[in-house]
Amino acid sequence: MSTQTSKRTALVTGASRGLGAAIALELAASGVNVAINYFNGANLADDLCQQIAERGGRAAAFQADVRDEAEIARLVREAEASLGAIDILVVNATGPQPFQSIEEQTWRSHLDQLEFFVKSPLLLLQAVLPTMKQRGFGRVINIGSEVFELGNPRFANYVAAKGAQLGLTRSWARELAPTGITVNLVAPGWIPVERHAGVDQQELDAYTADVPMQHMGQPLDVAKAVAFLASDSARFITGQRLAVNGGNTIS
């Protein structure tokens, strides 16, 4: 399946490490200029830009809190001045994801997740939408999660926010389809990244025991899916949730 993409510019949020970094590398490998957003980890973002440059790609790093409207406006302005108008928006940034019982959860704990998965996508899309509409082209790719289908316990604040993000994806896809802009969501399973370094092997084994393919995925699996949806090959695909989880949510 081809992911060849003409020279375009992508903004990937939360891209200094983990899934975001893998997505940035894969998009750059397909010929896309990549704006790497980060909140913390300037050194990691700079290293990622260097990796992309060494492989013949073009990237630049931009610090911003993607929950803040003024910072998003600055982020998009600086990214477009450096790399060109944003054609591809990958909404990947996330924050802490604590497990909490129903009794422990508060409205604030729900808002913390909604700010990343509803507020941030809305503000980011609003910032890049005018130029996408003007050019008659755009790719919006939300990074969701399988948890909305699984309903993980002690995780309702995160699960609910991911469900809302999927709802945004579908509604935006219908609204923007006539403009040439597609909106899709990639829903990974548990893909171990740096922040999972201390997870016990028994916990990993317990998860994979229920996965039809019987193994964990890798960040590259998610990155390949994003690169496909960002490409010309996916021009007639919109409003879809693409599960990248070894069949864990087959129903």
PEFEN-V488065 format. One record per residue. N is the residue number from 1. RES is the residue in three letters. NEAR is the number of other ideal C-beta (glycine too) atoms within 12 Angstrom. D_CENTER is the distance of its C-alpha to the mean C-alpha in whole Angstrom. Layout:
BEGIN
N/RES/NEAR/D_CENTER, N/RES/NEAR/D_CENTER
END
This chain:
BEGIN
1/MET/13/21, 2/SER/14/20, 3/THR/25/17, 4/GLN/18/20, 5/THR/32/18, 6/SER/18/21, 7/LYS/21/20, 8/ARG/33/18, 9/THR/40/15, 10/ALA/52/12, 11/LEU/54/10, 12/VAL/55/7, 13/THR/53/7, 14/GLY/41/8, 15/ALA/50/9, 16/SER/38/12, 17/ARG/33/12, 18/GLY/33/11, 19/LEU/45/8, 20/GLY/45/7, 21/ALA/38/10, 22/ALA/41/11, 23/ILE/52/8, 24/ALA/50/10, 25/LEU/38/13, 26/GLU/42/13, 27/LEU/49/12, 28/ALA/40/15, 29/ALA/30/17, 30/SER/36/17, 31/GLY/27/19, 32/VAL/41/16, 33/ASN/34/16, 34/VAL/53/13, 35/ALA/47/13, 36/ILE/52/12, 37/ASN/48/11, 38/TYR/36/13, 39/PHE/31/15, 40/ASN/16/17, 41/GLY/24/18, 42/ALA/19/19, 43/ASN/15/21, 44/LEU/25/18, 45/ALA/33/16, 46/ASP/20/19, 47/ASP/23/20, 48/LEU/38/17, 49/CYS/34/18, 50/GLN/20/21, 51/GLN/25/20, 52/ILE/35/19, 53/ALA/20/22, 54/GLU/15/24, 55/ARG/20/23, 56/GLY/13/23, 57/GLY/29/20, 58/ARG/27/20, 59/ALA/40/17, 60/ALA/34/18, 61/ALA/37/16, 62/PHE/37/16, 63/GLN/29/17, 64/ALA/36/16, 65/ASP/27/15, 66/VAL/43/12, 67/ARG/31/14, 68/ASP/21/17, 69/GLU/20/18, 70/ALA/15/21, 71/GLU/24/18, 72/ILE/33/16, 73/ALA/20/19, 74/ARG/21/20, 75/LEU/40/16, 76/VAL/36/16, 77/ARG/22/20, 78/GLU/23/20, 79/ALA/39/17, 80/GLU/27/19, 81/ALA/16/22, 82/SER/23/21, 83/LEU/34/20, 84/GLY/24/20, 85/ALA/30/19, 86/ILE/45/15, 87/ASP/41/15, 88/ILE/53/11, 89/LEU/55/8, 90/VAL/50/5, 91/VAL/48/4, 92/ASN/49/3, 93/ALA/43/7, 94/THR/34/9, 95/GLY/27/13, 96/PRO/15/16, 97/GLN/25/16, 98/PRO/17/20, 99/PHE/18/21, 100/GLN/23/24, 101/SER/14/27, 102/ILE/15/27, 103/GLU/9/30, 104/GLU/15/28, 105/GLN/23/25, 106/THR/16/26, 107/TRP/12/25, 108/ARG/13/23, 109/SER/27/21, 110/HIS/26/20, 111/LEU/20/19, 112/ASP/26/17, 113/GLN/36/14, 114/LEU/28/15, 115/GLU/28/14, 116/PHE/38/11, 117/PHE/43/10, 118/VAL/31/13, 119/LYS/28/14, 120/SER/40/11, 121/PRO/42/10, 122/LEU/30/13, 123/LEU/31/15, 124/LEU/45/12, 125/LEU/39/13, 126/GLN/21/16, 127/ALA/35/17, 128/VAL/40/16, 129/LEU/29/17, 130/PRO/17/21, 131/THR/28/20, 132/MET/33/18, 133/LYS/20/21, 134/GLN/16/24, 135/ARG/21/23, 136/GLY/15/22, 137/PHE/27/19, 138/GLY/39/15, 139/ARG/46/12, 140/VAL/50/9, 141/ILE/50/6, 142/ASN/49/5, 143/ILE/44/3, 144/GLY/46/7, 145/SER/41/10, 146/GLU/38/13, 147/VAL/33/15, 148/PHE/32/16, 149/GLU/22/18, 150/LEU/25/19, 151/GLY/17/20, 152/ASN/25/20, 153/PRO/14/23, 154/ARG/19/23, 155/PHE/28/20, 156/ALA/28/20, 157/ASN/34/19, 158/TYR/35/15, 159/VAL/30/16, 160/ALA/28/17, 161/ALA/34/14, 162/LYS/40/12, 163/GLY/33/15, 164/ALA/31/15, 165/GLN/43/11, 166/LEU/35/12, 167/GLY/26/15, 168/LEU/34/14, 169/THR/39/12, 170/ARG/24/16, 171/SER/23/18, 172/TRP/35/16, 173/ALA/31/16, 174/ARG/17/20, 175/GLU/20/21, 176/LEU/29/19, 177/ALA/21/20, 178/PRO/12/23, 179/THR/23/22, 180/GLY/22/20, 181/ILE/34/17, 182/THR/38/15, 183/VAL/42/12, 184/ASN/42/10, 185/LEU/43/8, 186/VAL/46/8, 187/ALA/36/9, 188/PRO/42/10, 189/GLY/39/13, 190/TRP/36/14, 191/ILE/37/13, 192/PRO/26/15, 193/VAL/27/14, 194/GLU/18/16, 195/ARG/19/16, 196/HIS/20/18, 197/ALA/11/21, 198/GLY/10/23, 199/VAL/17/23, 200/ASP/11/26, 201/GLN/13/26, 202/GLN/10/28, 203/GLU/15/25, 204/LEU/23/23, 205/ASP/16/26, 206/ALA/14/26, 207/TYR/28/22, 208/THR/24/23, 209/ALA/16/26, 210/ASP/22/25, 211/VAL/26/22, 212/PRO/16/24, 213/MET/20/23, 214/GLN/15/25, 215/HIS/22/22, 216/MET/30/19, 217/GLY/33/16, 218/GLN/24/15, 219/PRO/33/12, 220/LEU/21/13, 221/ASP/29/13, 222/VAL/45/9, 223/ALA/41/9, 224/LYS/29/12, 225/ALA/40/11, 226/VAL/48/8, 227/ALA/40/11, 228/PHE/33/13, 229/LEU/46/12, 230/ALA/47/12, 231/SER/33/15, 232/ASP/27/19, 233/SER/19/19, 234/ALA/30/17, 235/ARG/22/19, 236/PHE/15/20, 237/ILE/25/17, 238/THR/30/16, 239/GLY/27/15, 240/GLN/25/14, 241/ARG/34/13, 242/LEU/31/12, 243/ALA/32/13, 244/VAL/37/13, 245/ASN/35/15, 246/GLY/26/19, 247/GLY/19/20, 248/ASN/30/20, 249/THR/26/19, 250/ILE/15/22, 251/SER/9/24
END
